[in-house]
Amino acid sequence: MGIAMGIKGTEVTKEAADMVLTDDNFATIASSVKEGRRVYDNLKKTILFIMPTNLAQGLLIIIALLAGNIIPLTPVLILWMNMATSATLSFGLAFEAAERNVMNRPPRKTGQHVMDGFAVWRVAFVGSMIAIAAFILEAWLEPRGHSPEFIRTVLLQMLVTAQWVYMINCRSSDSFSLSMGLLRNKGIWLVTGVLLLMQLVIIYVPLMQSMFGTEALPLRYWFVTLVIGVAMFLVVEIEKRLTRRFRKTA
């Protein structure tokens, strides 16, 4: 690759070069590569974040239809999750800083797909785990005489909590997510606050309850969904560690 200086270089060399350094500083190349890798990583993290919850929603609906049961989520709640909560949380990953080892990686191969085999496995694993947790929670709630609207509201809160904890999982593709620092990405806490406000509105505001078919939840059900979310977070972190070991030996 031909590189020309933007300040000291002649117009002929600039036209012939593949890259022009406008500040004549070769360190700019390393900074540009690092920023490019950060953007690519965050794009991949966002895709890996969005797809598992979509898979879980699909599994919930398909299995409910095949079993002849009531569909756990209404179309309007699915739209809420896809258009509101997923979109809001994905902004948090866009502000993630570059990982510590980003410049130690070899160059990415030309034509390499964003969704490699391990990414497909992660989507299938997390999506299936969320769907199974939702089915178990629904089976636990139904014998207690709750209304369908109440059960759907609890399932909605559990799925949104799963989205939130998985967003934190996605901060790093293979390292322990909390090792990156809880306050390093302030965007995550901003979208967390927005998400909490959105959930409070849809669950407790009467107008939103009538629009989305939700019911007010006692505090203990928020705690139940949070416990499920923390358990999912730990399972994904264990899976990441095992996957990293498998990649090293493969």
N, C-alpha and C positions, 0 to 999 in steps of 0.2 A: 504494500500500500504506500503510495506516494503522499508525503506530507509537506505542505508549504507553510512558511511563516506569513501571518497576515499583516504584520507591521513592517518587517524588514524584507520580506519576499517581494519579488518582482511580479508584475501582472502575468507574465508568461508562465512562471512557475505555479502561480495560483490556478490558472486555467488548466494546467496539465496535471495538477495534484488531485488525489482522491479525497484529501481532507486538508482544510485550511485552519491553522491555529490562529484565531483572531488576536490572541494576547501573547503569542510567541512563547507560551509556557507549555512544556510537554506534560506537566502534571495535570493539565486540563484533560488529557486523554484518559488518564486513570480515573479522574473524577466523573467523566462522562460515562465510562464503562460501568462504574459503580452505580451511578444513577439509573442507567439503562437496565441493569440487573435488578435493581430495587423495584422499578416499575413493572418489569416482567414478573418478578416474584409476587408482587402484590396483586397483579392481575390473575395469576394462577391461584393464589390464596382465595380471592374473591369467588372464582369459579368453583373451587372445592368447597367453599362455604355454602353457596346457594344450592348446589345440586342435591346434597343428601336430604335436606328438608323437603324438596320437591319429590324426591323418590319416596320418602316416608308418607307424604300425603297421598301419592298414587297408590301405594301398597294398602293404606288404610281404606281407601275407597273401593279398590278392586276386591280385596278380601271380604269387605262388608257386603258388597253386591253378590259375590259368589256364595256367601253364607246365608244370604237372605236377611241380614240384620239391618238395623237403621244406620244410615251413613253417619259416621262420627262427626264429620265436618260439613257444614252447608257451603254452597258455592260462594256466598258472600264472605264467610270466614276464611275460605281458601284465598280469595282475592285479598283480604286483609293481610294475611301472612305473606303473600307473594309481592303485593304492591306497596305495603306499608312497612311491616317489620323487617323483612329480608332486605329491602332496599335501604332502609335506615341503617341497619347494622353493617351492611357492606361498606358504607362510607368510612367506618372505623378502620377497616383494613387498608383503605387507600392511603391513609396517613402513616402507615407502619414504616419505621425506619429500616434501613438495610440491615440484614443479619450480619453477625460478627464475621462469619466465614465466607461472605459473599465474594470476596476477591481471591479466595483460595481455590475456588472451583475452576475446573478446566472450561474452555469455551464450549458453549452449547453447540451441538451438531446442527448443521444446516438441514432444515426440513423436520427437525424434531418436534413432535406434537406436544401441545400443552398438556393433554390428558394422556399420560403414559400408563403403563400397566399398574403401577402402584397408586396412581391417582384414581383409576377406575375402581381398584380394590377399596380405597378409602371411602369413596362415594357409596359403594355397595354396603360396606361394613357399617358406616355411620347411619346411613338411611335405614337399613334393616334394624339396627339397634333402636333407633328412635321409634320406628313403627311397632316393634315388639313391646317397648315400654308403654306406648300409648294403648295397645291392646290390653296389657296387664292392668293398667290404671282404669281403663273402662270396665273391665271385668270386676275390679275391686269396688267400683262405684255403683254399678247397676243393682246389686242385691240390697243396697242401702235405701232404696226407695226414692232416689233423687229424680228430678224431672229431666227429660232429654236436654232441655236448655242448660240446666246446671251442669250436666255431664259434659256437654260440648264446651262450656266455658272453662271447666277444669282442664279438658284436653287442649283447648286453645292455649291456656296459660302454660301448660307443660311443654307444648311444642315451641312456644315462643322462648321459654326458658332454655330449652335444648338448643335453639338457634343462638341464644346469647352465649352460652358456655362454649358451644362449638366455634363461635367466632373467636373466642380467646384461644381455643386449641389451634386455630388456623394462623395465629400470629407467627408460628414457626412450623415449617413442614416436617421437621424431624427432631428438633430439640424440645426440651421442656419449656412450655410457653411462658410460665411465670418467671423463668430465669432471665427473660428479656426485660424485666422491670415493670412493675405495675403502673408506674407513673410515666414511663417512657413515651407512651402514645396517649396523649391527652384526648385525641379524637375518639378513642374507644369509650372513655368515660362520658364524653359529650353525647354520643349516640346512645349510651346506656341510660342516661337521664331522660333523653327524648323518648326512648322505648318505654321506660317505666311510666312516664306521663301518658303516653298513648294507651297503654294497657289499663291504667286507672280510669281513663275516659271511657273506653269501650266496655269496661266491666261494671262501672258504677254510675255513669251518667244515664238517667232514664231514657233520654232520646236515643242514645246510642244502643241501649239495651233493646229497644223496640226495633231499631234498624237492623241490628246484627243477631238478634235472638240470643242474647247473653243474660246471665243473672249475676247478682252480686255474690262474691265469694267471701266466706269467713277467712280470717287470717291464717288459720291452720292449713288451708288448702294451698295457700301461697308457700307455706313452709314445706308441704309435701312435694310440690312441683320443684322447689329449690333443691331439696334432697335428691330427687331423681336427676336433676341437672348436674349437681356436683358428682354424683356417681358416674354419669355419662362422661363428664370431663376427665375423671381419673381413668376410666376404661380407655378412652381415646389416647391419653398420654402413655398408657402402658402399651397400647397397640403401636404407637409411634416408635417407642423404644425397641420393641421386638422387630418392627419393620426395618429400622435402621441397622440392627444387627444382621438381619437377613440380607440386606443390600450389601453389607461389607463382605459377607461370605460368598455371595453369589458371583 
